């Protein structure tokens, strides 16, 4: 028997309590009970987002939420700014091209942060820019951008700030309203601890003004229709929702509330630090800055002379541990260790132990137990309940 460990930055492990909730008999999506669940989920998401703004829910992947942001905010020919530093930043570019935007691209090296000063300069150079698109946690590299600084810059203009927080929301502190995030998209399968299939969008009053003046046709992802249907005592979704996932999300948010957001962030911070210290103890090099707030995923450079494509395959097939490889131009050059959502101390220990064995099997010199010992020291010194 090969026991499986899901240690990717998405999908992530789902708590047993949440799986049991999802297995409850399906209720009808027009029944009063579903209205209660939907209302509770929206309130819970506002708690996680730290927002009083509208939160919309769609049955889709996180990319669906990203596309909904573009189609609701951008008309063909509209000027937009995309600040990209990884694979999912490039997705903002592809989506805006698809919908005909006039794109100003700030393309930063993968593994580096977006420079807020360059965003400020680009906005000053083109006052017609209507929206700025950026990542919070760039899942492909583990980099966390300075949304607070970017929010201050964009907030002083007429443009709206659109943030992909799919792998960051619920793992790293992101006070949406305080930091001036006008549109914040997220997905269910990361730190929100349920399977893939739900996508979320928080929308500010400033963003609503742009939505309401945008003539671009939209149907399923129409935010105006979604808000109208989801508002009031008989709140529903415009179209058939993923009912069981909504029930699961309600339970997962209940668990987040019980732990408390500050404790959730502290736990992720400790787990991220333990993972990074373990990696460094093996003599491996982190990809990107050693950021204490990069709590969702640790990206690691593949050692010289090692076939990076084999690391994930051996870990999965021989040891039952699912790690993530590099994406796009980083394929074969890095591997990624996820730790957002339903993760605890021993998930880190298992993953690091597996990395040691895989690297040894591939011929890389390993000091046995070095990574595990380094991680244990971080975990033992922590006052956070893990």
Backbone torsions as a table, in degrees:
resi	resn	phi	psi	omega
1	UNK	NA	132.3	178.4
2	UNK	-110.9	107.3	179.0
3	UNK	-73.5	137.8	-175.3
4	UNK	-99.7	139.7	176.3
5	UNK	-127.8	118.6	-178.7
6	UNK	-93.9	101.7	-175.8
7	UNK	-119.2	41.7	178.0
8	UNK	-102.0	164.6	176.7
9	UNK	-80.7	17.4	175.9
10	UNK	143.9	129.1	-3.6
11	UNK	-61.7	160.1	-179.2
12	UNK	-120.0	166.3	-179.9
13	UNK	-59.7	147.6	179.6
14	UNK	-111.7	129.3	179.6
15	UNK	-59.7	144.7	179.1
16	UNK	-55.1	-37.9	179.8
17	UNK	-61.4	-34.8	-179.9
18	UNK	-74.1	-40.1	177.0
19	UNK	-61.5	-39.8	178.2
20	UNK	-64.9	-39.3	177.7
21	UNK	-62.7	-41.6	-179.9
22	UNK	-66.9	-23.3	-178.7
23	UNK	-86.3	-1.2	177.6
24	UNK	-64.3	154.9	178.3
25	UNK	-53.0	139.6	-177.4
26	UNK	-68.2	133.8	175.4
27	UNK	-102.1	158.3	-179.4
28	UNK	-75.6	140.1	-174.0
29	UNK	-76.4	-4.6	174.5
30	UNK	-108.6	8.9	-179.9
31	UNK	-83.1	153.8	178.2
32	UNK	-56.5	-34.4	-179.6
33	UNK	-62.5	-37.7	178.7
34	UNK	-67.8	-36.1	175.5
35	UNK	-58.4	-41.3	177.4
36	UNK	-61.7	-45.2	-178.8
37	UNK	-65.0	-45.6	179.7
38	UNK	-59.3	-44.0	179.5
39	UNK	-62.3	-41.5	178.8
40	UNK	-66.7	-40.4	179.7
41	UNK	-65.0	-44.1	178.8
42	UNK	-60.6	-44.6	178.3
43	UNK	-62.4	-40.3	178.4
44	UNK	-66.3	-39.8	177.6
45	UNK	-65.2	-37.5	176.0
46	UNK	-61.6	-36.2	176.0
47	UNK	-63.0	-45.7	-179.6
48	UNK	-68.9	-41.6	178.2
49	UNK	-70.0	-20.0	-172.4
50	UNK	57.2	56.4	-175.3
51	UNK	-140.8	154.2	168.1
52	UNK	-106.0	1.9	-178.9
53	UNK	-73.3	168.8	174.4
54	UNK	-63.8	140.4	172.3
55	UNK	-122.2	123.3	-179.1
56	UNK	-106.1	150.8	-177.3
57	UNK	-127.2	133.6	177.3
58	UNK	-129.1	147.8	172.4
59	UNK	-83.6	95.7	-179.1
60	UNK	-169.4	175.4	169.7
61	UNK	-77.5	174.9	177.3
62	UNK	-60.3	-32.0	178.6
63	UNK	-62.6	-31.9	175.2
64	UNK	-61.4	-41.3	176.9
65	UNK	-64.4	-38.5	177.8
66	UNK	-63.0	-46.4	179.6
67	UNK	-64.2	-37.5	178.9
68	UNK	-61.0	-35.5	178.7
69	UNK	-64.2	-43.0	-179.1
70	UNK	-67.4	-47.8	-174.0
71	UNK	-69.3	-27.7	179.5
72	UNK	-85.0	-25.1	-175.2
73	UNK	-101.9	-25.6	-167.0
74	UNK	-118.6	129.6	171.3
75	UNK	-102.6	154.4	177.9
76	UNK	-52.4	131.6	-179.5
77	UNK	91.1	-12.5	178.5
78	UNK	-64.9	143.0	177.8
79	UNK	-83.0	129.1	176.5
80	UNK	-133.9	159.9	176.3
81	UNK	-119.4	127.7	174.5
82	UNK	-116.9	124.1	175.2
83	UNK	-106.6	108.2	-171.6
84	UNK	-115.1	138.0	174.9
85	UNK	-138.7	26.2	179.3
86	UNK	177.6	-171.7	-174.4
87	UNK	-61.7	-37.9	-176.9
88	UNK	-84.6	-21.2	166.4
89	UNK	-64.2	-39.3	176.8
90	UNK	-65.1	-27.3	177.1
91	UNK	-65.7	-36.1	174.0
92	UNK	-58.6	-39.9	179.4
93	UNK	-62.7	-48.4	-177.7
94	UNK	-61.7	-42.5	-179.6
95	UNK	-65.4	-42.5	179.5
96	UNK	-68.3	-34.8	174.6
97	UNK	-64.1	-42.1	-179.4
98	UNK	-58.2	-38.4	-176.9
99	UNK	-97.6	13.6	167.1
100	UNK	80.8	20.6	179.4
101	UNK	-72.8	154.3	172.1
102	UNK	-92.9	106.1	-167.2
103	UNK	-96.7	128.6	162.2
104	UNK	-98.6	119.6	-174.6
105	UNK	-108.3	125.2	167.8
106	UNK	-104.3	106.2	-172.0
107	UNK	-106.1	105.7	-177.6
108	UNK	-97.4	151.4	178.7
109	UNK	-56.5	139.3	176.5
110	UNK	-63.8	132.1	-176.4
111	UNK	98.0	-1.4	174.4
112	UNK	-115.8	161.5	178.1
113	UNK	-85.2	155.4	170.0
114	UNK	-66.4	138.1	-179.9
115	UNK	-92.2	111.1	-179.3
116	UNK	-57.3	-33.2	-179.0
117	UNK	-62.5	-35.2	178.5
118	UNK	-71.2	-32.1	173.8
119	UNK	-64.5	-43.8	179.0
120	UNK	-59.5	-44.0	-179.0
121	UNK	-65.0	-40.5	-179.0
122	UNK	-66.6	-39.2	178.2
123	UNK	-68.0	-35.9	178.2
124	UNK	-67.9	-34.7	-178.4
125	UNK	-74.5	-24.1	-177.5
126	UNK	-139.8	96.5	-177.8
127	UNK	-74.1	-6.0	-179.7
128	UNK	-86.6	-5.8	-180.0
129	UNK	-62.1	125.1	-176.6
130	UNK	-95.3	-26.8	-176.0
131	UNK	-148.2	144.5	176.4
132	UNK	-116.4	124.7	-177.5
133	UNK	-111.0	132.1	-177.0
134	UNK	-155.3	163.0	175.1
135	UNK	-93.8	150.1	166.2
136	UNK	-87.4	-73.2	172.7
137	UNK	-103.0	113.4	178.7
138	UNK	-79.9	102.2	-170.8
139	UNK	-60.2	-30.4	-175.7
140	UNK	-73.2	-18.6	-176.3
141	UNK	-129.2	-14.2	-176.8
142	UNK	84.4	-0.7	-177.4
143	UNK	-75.2	137.6	175.2
144	UNK	-112.0	122.5	-178.2
145	UNK	-85.8	158.6	-177.4
146	UNK	-83.5	80.6	-175.8
147	UNK	-67.8	-31.5	179.2
148	UNK	-60.4	-47.3	179.8
149	UNK	-67.0	-41.4	179.6
150	UNK	-64.7	-39.4	179.3
151	UNK	-62.3	-39.2	177.9
152	UNK	-63.2	-40.1	-178.9
153	UNK	-68.0	-51.5	-177.0
154	UNK	-67.7	-34.9	-178.7
155	UNK	-63.1	-21.6	178.7
156	UNK	-84.6	2.6	-180.0
157	UNK	-120.8	179.8	176.5
158	UNK	-82.5	-9.2	-178.2
159	UNK	-73.2	156.5	174.2
160	UNK	-103.8	148.1	179.4
161	UNK	-99.2	123.2	-179.0
162	UNK	-114.7	120.4	-173.3
163	UNK	-120.0	128.5	169.9
164	UNK	-85.8	107.5	179.1
165	UNK	-113.0	30.7	-171.7
166	UNK	-59.9	-43.7	-180.0
167	UNK	-98.1	-3.4	-176.5
168	UNK	-104.2	-32.3	-175.9
169	UNK	-62.4	126.8	-179.9
170	UNK	89.5	-5.0	176.8
171	UNK	-115.2	-36.3	-179.7
172	UNK	-126.9	140.5	-175.7
173	UNK	-57.2	124.9	178.6
174	UNK	-142.8	81.0	178.1
175	UNK	-72.5	92.7	-169.7
176	UNK	-52.7	-51.4	-177.0
177	UNK	-69.2	-45.9	-176.6
178	UNK	-61.5	-35.0	-177.2
179	UNK	-92.4	4.8	173.9
180	UNK	73.1	32.3	176.8
181	UNK	-84.8	118.1	-176.3
182	UNK	-83.6	-37.3	176.5
183	UNK	-133.9	125.7	-178.6
184	UNK	-129.7	116.9	-178.6
185	UNK	-102.2	147.4	-179.7
186	UNK	-149.0	167.1	179.0
187	UNK	-131.2	160.5	-171.1
188	UNK	-78.5	-20.6	-165.2
189	UNK	-95.4	14.6	-179.9
190	UNK	-110.7	-115.6	-177.5
191	UNK	-74.3	-8.7	179.1
192	UNK	-85.2	-2.4	160.0
193	UNK	67.9	32.1	170.8
194	UNK	-131.6	171.0	179.8
195	UNK	-64.5	165.6	176.3
196	UNK	-61.6	151.3	173.7
197	UNK	139.7	-14.0	175.6
198	UNK	-119.3	144.2	178.2
199	UNK	-131.2	146.7	-172.4
200	UNK	-129.1	146.0	178.0
201	UNK	-138.7	122.3	172.2
202	UNK	-98.0	131.0	-171.2
203	UNK	-127.5	125.5	-178.5
204	UNK	-85.3	163.8	174.8
205	UNK	-58.0	-36.9	177.9
206	UNK	-61.8	-41.7	179.0
207	UNK	-68.7	-36.7	179.5
208	UNK	-60.0	-35.6	178.3
209	UNK	-61.4	-39.1	178.8
210	UNK	-70.7	-40.5	178.5
211	UNK	-59.5	-45.9	-174.4
212	UNK	-70.2	-20.3	177.8
213	UNK	-98.2	0.3	-175.9
214	UNK	-89.2	120.3	-176.5
215	UNK	-83.6	-2.2	-177.0
216	UNK	-58.5	127.3	177.9
217	UNK	-66.4	141.7	173.3
218	UNK	-152.7	156.0	-178.0
219	UNK	-129.1	-80.2	-176.1
220	UNK	-60.8	-40.7	-177.3
221	UNK	-94.9	26.0	-179.8
222	UNK	-74.7	111.0	-178.4
223	UNK	-65.9	-35.3	-179.3
224	UNK	-62.9	-45.9	178.7
225	UNK	-64.5	-39.6	-179.6
226	UNK	-65.0	-45.6	179.9
227	UNK	-62.5	-42.9	-179.1
228	UNK	-59.8	-43.1	-176.5
229	UNK	-75.1	-31.6	-174.4
230	UNK	-88.8	-1.4	-177.1
231	UNK	-99.6	139.3	174.8
232	UNK	109.5	179.9	-175.9
233	UNK	-70.3	-23.4	-180.0
234	UNK	-109.8	42.6	-175.4
235	UNK	-56.1	134.8	175.9
236	UNK	-144.3	-178.9	172.2
237	UNK	-104.3	151.7	-177.2
238	UNK	-59.8	-36.0	-176.4
239	UNK	-128.6	171.0	-174.3
240	UNK	-56.4	121.7	-179.1
241	UNK	-88.8	171.9	173.2
242	UNK	-82.9	84.9	-168.0
243	UNK	-57.8	-50.0	-176.4
244	UNK	-65.5	-33.8	176.6
245	UNK	-67.8	-35.2	177.1
246	UNK	-64.5	-40.8	176.6
247	UNK	-62.0	-43.4	178.7
248	UNK	-62.8	-42.2	-179.4
249	UNK	-65.1	-35.2	177.7
250	UNK	-61.3	-42.5	178.7
251	UNK	-67.7	-41.7	-179.4
252	UNK	-63.7	-40.7	178.0
253	UNK	-66.1	-35.6	175.0
254	UNK	-57.9	-41.1	178.8
255	UNK	-67.3	-38.4	177.7
256	UNK	-64.3	-43.4	178.1
257	UNK	-61.6	-41.3	-179.6
258	UNK	-62.9	-40.2	178.3
259	UNK	-73.1	-35.4	-177.7
260	UNK	90.5	133.6	-175.3
261	UNK	-55.9	-44.7	-178.9
262	UNK	-60.0	-39.4	178.3
263	UNK	-70.7	-36.3	176.4
264	UNK	-60.1	-47.2	-180.0
265	UNK	-64.4	-40.6	-180.0
266	UNK	-64.1	-41.5	177.8
267	UNK	-60.9	-46.9	179.3
268	UNK	-62.1	-37.3	-179.9
269	UNK	-63.1	-43.1	179.7
270	UNK	-67.5	-43.9	179.5
271	UNK	-62.6	-41.9	177.9
272	UNK	-62.9	-41.3	179.0
273	UNK	-66.0	-42.4	179.1
274	UNK	-61.3	-42.3	179.2
275	UNK	-63.5	-45.6	-177.6
276	UNK	-66.6	-41.6	178.9
277	UNK	-66.4	-35.4	176.4
278	UNK	-63.9	-44.0	178.5
279	UNK	-61.2	-45.5	-178.6
280	UNK	-66.0	-32.1	179.2
281	UNK	-66.3	-21.0	175.2
282	UNK	-84.8	0.2	-177.6
283	UNK	80.5	12.6	178.5
284	UNK	-87.5	158.1	-176.7
285	UNK	-107.1	130.3	174.6
286	UNK	-67.7	147.9	173.9
287	UNK	-96.7	115.0	-177.2
288	UNK	96.7	176.9	-176.5
289	UNK	-66.5	148.5	178.0
290	UNK	-83.1	78.0	-170.1
291	UNK	-94.5	122.4	179.4
292	UNK	-65.2	-14.4	178.3
293	UNK	-98.3	2.5	176.9
294	UNK	-83.3	77.1	-167.0
295	UNK	-93.9	-7.5	-173.2
296	UNK	-93.9	-38.0	-173.7
297	UNK	-151.3	141.1	173.7
298	UNK	-109.5	120.5	178.7
299	UNK	-100.1	133.8	-172.3
300	UNK	-128.0	134.0	176.9
301	UNK	-71.5	136.7	176.1
302	UNK	-70.9	131.8	-179.3
303	UNK	-61.3	150.4	178.6
304	UNK	-58.1	138.2	177.2
305	UNK	85.4	-1.8	-179.9
306	UNK	-104.7	136.1	176.0
307	UNK	-76.9	103.8	-176.1
308	UNK	-60.9	-27.8	-179.9
309	UNK	-67.9	-19.8	-178.2
310	UNK	-86.7	-18.5	-175.4
311	UNK	-61.2	-54.4	-179.1
312	UNK	-65.5	-36.3	-178.2
313	UNK	-66.1	-45.6	179.6
314	UNK	-67.0	-43.5	179.4
315	UNK	-57.3	-43.2	-177.7
316	UNK	-73.1	-50.6	-170.6
317	UNK	-78.5	-33.9	-175.8
318	UNK	-99.0	-29.3	-175.0
319	UNK	-118.3	-5.7	177.4
320	UNK	74.8	16.8	-177.5
321	UNK	-107.7	122.4	179.0
322	UNK	-93.7	108.5	169.4
323	UNK	-104.9	165.1	179.1
324	UNK	-105.1	144.4	176.3
325	UNK	-91.1	-174.8	175.9
326	UNK	-77.5	153.7	179.6
327	UNK	-112.8	151.9	175.6
328	UNK	57.5	-128.6	-177.2
329	UNK	-66.3	-12.4	-179.1
330	UNK	-97.7	5.2	-179.9
331	UNK	-59.8	126.4	-179.1
332	UNK	83.4	-8.9	-176.8
333	UNK	-100.7	-24.5	178.6
334	UNK	-137.0	163.0	163.8
335	UNK	-128.8	156.5	-172.9
336	UNK	-126.0	135.3	-178.0
337	UNK	-112.5	111.4	-179.2
338	UNK	-86.5	147.1	176.9
339	UNK	-152.9	49.0	177.2
340	UNK	-118.7	137.5	179.2
341	UNK	99.8	-129.3	-174.4
342	UNK	-82.1	72.9	-179.7
343	UNK	-127.3	144.0	175.8
344	UNK	-132.7	-175.0	-173.8
345	UNK	-56.4	-43.5	-172.0
346	UNK	-79.1	-13.9	169.6
347	UNK	-65.1	-39.4	178.3
348	UNK	-66.5	-42.9	-179.8
349	UNK	-62.1	-45.6	179.1
350	UNK	-60.5	-46.3	-177.9
351	UNK	-63.9	-43.6	-179.8
352	UNK	-67.1	-40.3	176.6
353	UNK	-59.3	-41.8	177.9
354	UNK	-62.9	-43.3	179.7
355	UNK	-58.9	-43.1	178.2
356	UNK	-57.6	-48.1	-176.5
357	UNK	-67.5	-39.3	178.9
358	UNK	-65.0	-46.1	-179.7
359	UNK	-63.1	-40.2	177.8
360	UNK	-62.3	-41.1	179.0
361	UNK	-63.1	-30.9	179.9
362	UNK	-86.6	2.3	174.9
363	UNK	94.6	7.1	178.6
364	UNK	-85.3	133.8	-179.7
365	UNK	-63.9	130.1	-176.8
366	UNK	-129.5	132.3	170.1
367	UNK	-89.8	107.9	-170.6
368	UNK	-58.8	130.5	177.1
369	UNK	81.9	-1.8	-176.1
370	UNK	-62.1	-46.0	-176.8
371	UNK	-69.5	-41.3	-179.8
372	UNK	-63.6	-43.0	179.4
373	UNK	-62.8	-42.4	179.5
374	UNK	-64.6	-41.5	178.6
375	UNK	-65.9	-40.9	179.7
376	UNK	-60.2	-36.9	178.7
377	UNK	-63.9	-40.9	177.0
378	UNK	-63.4	-45.5	-176.6
379	UNK	-66.8	-39.8	-178.7
380	UNK	-68.7	-32.1	-178.7
381	UNK	-80.4	-14.9	-175.6
382	UNK	-75.6	142.4	174.0
383	UNK	-94.5	1.7	-179.3
384	UNK	-80.5	137.3	176.6
385	UNK	-76.4	119.9	-174.9
386	UNK	-110.9	NA	NA
